[in-house]
């Protein structure tokens, strides 16, 4: 992870973001969010970085969506 000192945002590769967002998020999912959902990318040499907060927002929206496969909430509690 890289922290942008000017904005305070954390940026990471697809694998780093997937690891931070939980066990049911894969690096392939993050790459698809870049292509399909407009996740911002910044290239540094061959490495591709995206902002963690934007990826988390996309992931939260996907998790709340009724489309696609059902996913578990990260902090689900029994009601």
C-alpha positions, 0 to 999 in steps of 0.5 A: 500500500502507498499513502498519498501524503497530499490527500491521505488516500491509500493506493494499492495493487489489485492483490493488496486491495483484495487482501484489505477488503476481505477473504471473499474479494479476489484480485480478479474482482478488483481488476474487473472493477477497474474495467467495468465500474470505473475504479481509478487507476494510476500506473507506475512503471508496470505496477497499477495502483487504485485507491482503497477507499474507492474500491471499498465503496464499489465493493460495498455497493456490489455487496448490497446489490441483489444481482449476481451471486450472494455474498456474506457480509464481512461483519455479519451478526446473528439477529 
